[in-house]
Amino acid sequence: MTEPTKKVSSRKEHKKGDANDGKKQKKTWWVQIRLFPIWLRIILVLVLIVLAAALGAMVGYGVIGDGEPRDVLKWETWQHIIDIISGKK
């Protein structure tokens, strides 16, 4: 009968010629390649924050308040809010 062969994991390498071949194994370190660079991730997060703020303002102004949701994107609306806060009108 033949002896079953030992299967060696593909992630570990054996050093040939060592006295302790079965005991010492060299670990292979894997390098992770990023799909998106860090600078692109930062820009993406900033864009998502701006979109979330705009959508939140539209929901707050249009759905919760009595205004038209598209009006929150107009400068006149923000100027009116600033005037109310500062006490000009």
Helices and strands as residue ranges (DSSP letters): E 12-13, E 26-27, H 38-58, I 59-64, G 69-73, H 75-86
